Amino acid sequence: MSGNSICTLVKSRFVEMYGSEPIVVRAPGRINLIGEHTDYNDGFVMPAAIGFYTWIAAQKRSDRSIEAYSEQFKERVQLSLDDLSGGVTGHWSDFVRGVAAVLSRAGNTLTGANLVIAGDIPLGSGMSSSASLEVATALALTQLSNIVVPQLELAKLCQKAEHEYVGTKCGIMDQFTAASGVVGQALMLDCRSLEYQALSIPTHLSVVICNSMVRHQLASGEYNRRRLECESAVTALQREMTGVTALRDVSMEDLERYKHILPEQVFRRCRHVILENQRVLTATEALRSDNAEQFGELMFRSHASLRDDYEVSCRELDLLVDLASSAAGVYGARMMGGGFGGCTVNLVHSDHTGAFAAYIRHSYRDKTDITPDIFICDTHSAQDFKNSGASIGVD
Ligand code: GLA
């Protein structure tokens, strides 16, 4: 379903359910070209918002309830603004409850609301459907309450909601991109300063997303464990070095020097983070100088490091990358997002995208009996302001 038809759908569903015209907000999903598991280490990432969104039709209520209906789950829940406790339950409404709770705790007086939610970001695919739901919810609730929260603040509050109400101790990349990203433009984001440089993707290059269609159960638990491993390394290194507050502050020379104080597995986790940060910086220069070969090589190296050192890949993602590596016109491929399933991101010469998609669809199905979803991202429309990230009052 196209973005416009989802917009129409949430509006008409709202009118059908509540009999009046709502406001409509949306927030995009994202891809990440390179820089995985670096954001919560104060490192560098290179995400781009994509033209898939979570849409919410919303209207004020006169009482202190939030009623939220999910078109995807065909389910309606009712929450009270006076009791948003309860932590992580695993239900989709945790996102809505979490966002309302963190906004309220930050001192915002929220009005009751009716929300109708729909979207086209494949759930659990590593394209950040969660952050987009959080940011869209935050936009809807603040807009209805006549509160203006700056984008960066909004992203940080949504990250907090994910930590406390969803249970994933994520970094800032996804919420930042959902709140501020522009479709068609990559961002080189410094997750410490939160400063970014906008990068355009040369027109002869296409970004192709291949969805493995698998999601392994361990994802959230393993994600939090990786974060703890990184933090344990920082604590150990702080005893030996000054000026270290995150792995961002540790060089490969430092890591080699203090290898003996770290468990072997933790050493490998750190090596991934340190080298991945370097890869993002090199990739930024490669993109600026239109060096697709170098960029692609960095993507393959990123994947190998995520597979071998960080151990967040899985058989299906490795297969997709492996297949891509022998396809014509492919510069690079790697797993994307938290890992343990979801999608790969592929950098392909624009002349080859159709053949590439057909080849992956056929070969992956052949080897796994699974038909992958394949998306060709719109990476060349950043000039069109209607494509900007989270927005209000979209028609
Ligand atoms: C998830 C998290 C992000 C980031 C990636 C891995 O998408 O939400 O903060 O850590 O995994 O790079």
Residues whose N, C-alpha, C, O or C-beta is under 5 A from the ligand:
A	BS01	GLA	G35 E36 H37 T38 D39 C170 G171 I172 M173 D174 G337 G338
